[in-house]
Amino acid sequence: MNIIDREFYSLCEEIKSLDDKEMYYRMRKAFDKVPEVTRKSCENFFNRFGFWGKLDSEKGVFEEIELKQTSLKNHIDDYIAVYEKLCDYRSKRTLFSILSNWYRYDFKTSSRTKENLFDDYFDHDILKCSPGEVMVDLGAYTGDSVISYIKNYGEDCYKKIYCYEITPSSFEKLKSNLSAYKNIVFKNVGIGDKTETLSLDTQNGDASSNTLSANGENGVKVTTLDEDISEPLTLIKADIEGYELKAIHGAKNHIANEKPRLLISVYHSNDHLWQIPETIFSYNPSYKFYLRYNSSPIYPTEITLFAV
């Protein structure tokens, strides 16, 4: 057992030993000790996006802390199960730093864990690619991830790339930005766990954070990867603003039968950090798991699960 193992299991045992009231009190106390400027920055960030709950200390709103406390307390054994499936020291240290940040507002550990060595999704120690790749980019936006892939592995290192993007303006830029590259299929549809029509939910004037909603206008066709793509897949990247778990459910057959490498954002919901690897493992237990993050250490986002 190394130092991160000891620190992680010690944190988990502390959480298990506390009742809900005492645990919430400790989290609130840790938040109150954060410098005011940083507290306000956290509040603005959480309130801007709808993923983690509201936080407004002046109005006595601490939903974000309440939801974190509930996730940690109710699912600590699930977090332990994920930790024990992670395949390298960096991954385990990353998970520990995230949970310590949630529980203790521990910025020091998360600042040491942030990745700076590789482009998002393309860690060369984990992901090796070949000219036969059939890749799916869920949340292709304006083509940034595909361009990064080509920069990292080369224009001759794929057979076909499917790009899915739900925002019309981003979709047009996507096609323009990738027009010079061969064998790219553009899909202006959403990916989930069933075929349906939903609405485009615009977020904060930032098209990259647009998501799907049951309410609103601008209907968006949604399908599943199992229904939409019949050929075998080798690589799936997903950053779709909270729909990642549904996309995994909708790709069950590909995952079970073909075992494509998966590069999945797991930060749009507190519970996705354990739910997504648990779901992938249930569909195909031969996967190996790694975890990386690249964002502000004040609140880790851009957390990627690698399943290979």
N, C-alpha and C positions, 0 to 999 in steps of 0.2 A: 504493500500500500504506500503510495507516494503522498506528498504534501497536499496535492489537490484532492485526492481521495479522502484524506483525513478531514480537510476543510469542508468538502461537500457533504460527507455523511454527518459531520458535526452540525452543520446548518440544518440538515433534514431532521436530525434528532431533536434539535431545539424547536423547530416548527411543530413536530409531532407532540412535544411535551406541553404546548401552550393551548389554552382554550381560545375560542374565537375572540373574546373580548380582550384578553391580554395580548394576543398577537396583533390585533388592530391597534391597540394602544401603543405598542412598540413601533409599529410602522408609522403611525402618526407622529410619534416623538422624534423618530429619525428624520421625517420630512420637515418638522419644525426647526431642526438644527441646520438645515440647508440654508446657505446665504440667501437673503431675500431676492436678490436679482436672479439667482438660479431658480428659486421657487417660482417666481413669476414667469420665467422662461418655460419651465415645465408646464405650468398651468396653461399658458398660451398654446403650447404645442398640443397638449391633450385636448384642449377645447376646440382646436382647429380641425382635428380629425375625429371621427366618431368610433374609432376602433376600441378604445381602452377605457372609456368612461370620462365624465366631466370632473374637473378639479378647479375649485374657486374658493380659496381659504377665506376671503373676505365675506363671502356669502354662506360659509359653512357647508360647502358642497365638496365631498371627498369620495365621490363615486369611484374614481380611478383607484384609490387606495383600497376601498372596500372590495372591488372586483379582483384586485391582485391578491388580497388576503384570502378571499374565497378560493381562488384557483390554487394557491399554494397549499392551503390547509386541506382542501378536499381531494387534491390530486398529487400530494407529495410522493406517494408510492408510484404514480405514473411517471413523475419526473425522475425518480430513482431508476425505473425500468429503462427509460431513455438513456440516462447516464451510462448504464451498464451495457448498452448496445453500442455506444460510441467507440470508435476504433483507434483514436489516437489522443495523446495528451492535450493537444491544442483544442480538440473538440470538447473534452471534458472540462478543461479550464474555461472555455467559452460558456458552457451551460452553467457552471458554478458562478461565473461573474454576472450572468444575466439574473439568476435567482437572488444573488446577493445584492445586486442593484435594486431589484424589486422590494426586497425585504428590509434592507438596511440603508438604501440610498447610497450605496457603496460605489463611488465614482472611481476610486483608486484602482480597484481590481479590473473594472471594465475598461479603463484607459490602457491597462497593460495587455488586454486581450484583443483589442481592435486590430483588424487586419489591414496591412498596408502593402503587402507583397504582390498582390495580384488583382486583376480586374474582377469586378463582381461576377460570380458564378464560375470563373475559369481559373481554378487553383490547379496548377500543373502537377502538384504532388498527388492530387486525387483524380483528376479528369484527364484521361488520354483519349485522343480522337483519331479517326482514320477517314480515308476518302469515301468509305461506304456509309457514312452517317446519314440517317434520316431523322432530322431534328424538328421538334415542335417548339415554337416560341409563343407561349401564352402571355399576353400582355406585351405585345411586340412594340407598342408605342410608336415611335418614329424610326425604329430600326437600330437603336443604340446597342442592344444586346447582340444582334446579328453582326453588326459591324465589329463589335468587340471580339466575338467568336472568330471572325475571319482574320482579324488582326493577330489573334493569339495562335490560330492553327493553320491559317492559309486559305486562299480561295479554292484550292484543290482538295480541301479536307472535308467535303460533304457531298452527298449524292442529291439530297433535296432538303429544303427547309420550308416548313409550313409556318406562316406568321398570322396570328390571330390578334385582332385589335377591334374594340367596340366603338371607339370614338371616331366619328366620320372625319373630322379635321386631321386627327393624328393618322388615320388610315391613309389619307391622301399623301401626307408627308412621308409615311412609311414606304408607300409604293415609289415615290419619287427618289427617296434616299437610297433605295436598294435596287433601282432600275438597272444599274450596270452589272448586277450579279446574276448568274445563271441559276435556273432551277429553284426559284423561290415562288411559293404559292401563297397568295394573299387572301385572307378570310376576314371579312367584316362581320363576324359573328362572335358571340360569347361562348365560353365553354363552362359547363357545369355538370350536374349529375343526372339531368333529364332534358328532354326536348320541350321547350316552352318559349313563350315570348315575354320578355321583361322590359324594363325601362332603363334608360341611361340616366344615372344619378350623378350630376356634375358636382365636383367637390372643390370649393375654395378657389375657383378660377384656375385651378391647376389640372390640365387635362390628363396628366400622368396618374392622378389619383381618382379619376372617374371610375365608378363601379356600377353594378347592376342592382336594380330595386324592383319590388313588386308594384310600386306606385309611381305615377308620373306619365310623361309623354315620351315621344321618340322611341317607339318600340324597337327592341333589339332581339333578333333571333338568337336563341341559345340552344346548343346541342351538346353532345358528349364526344370525347375523342374516340371511344369505341364505335359510335355510330358514324362519325364523320370521316375517319381514316381507316381503311381496311388493310393497308400494307403494314408490315412490321416496322416499329419505331425503335430507334436506338438511343435517343436523347430527348428529354422533355424539360424545358425550363418554364417555370410558372411564377409570375408576380402579378396577380390579378385582384388585388385589393380586397382580400377576404374570401374570395371564391376558390382558393387553392384546395381546400379539403373536398369541396364538391367536385372539382376537376379530377382529383385523385379517385373519388368514387366512380366517376364517369369514364375513367381509363382503367378500370379493374382488369379487364381482359388483356389489354396490352401489358399491364404490369405483371399479371400472373403468368402469362404465356411467353412474353418476349423479354422481360426484364430490361426495359430501357433505363439508362442512367437518368436520375431525377435530380433537378436543381430547383428546389422549392422554397419560396419565401414563407417563413413560419412566424412572422411577427405581427400580422394584422389582427390577431386575436390572442389573448393570453394563453388560451388552451391549445392553440395550434402547435405550440412548441412540443407538446406531448401527443396530441391527437393525430397529427399528420404522420410522424414516424410509426406510431402504433398501428395506424390504418395500413400504411405501406407494408409493414411487417406481416400483418394479417393476410394480405393478398399474396405476398411472396417472401417467405422467411429467409431467403438466401441473400437478401440485400445486406450490405455493410453501410454504416451510417457515420457521417462526419458533420460537424457544425462549425460555421464561421460567421462573424458579423463585421460590418464595416459602416459605422455611423458614429454619431456623437456618443461618448462614454457617459454623458449625463443620463441619457435614456437609450439603451441599445435598440436600434431597428436595423433594417437591411440585414436581417438574420437569414442565412441560407442553410437549409438542410441539403446535404449531398447524400443521395442513396445510390450506391454503385454496386 
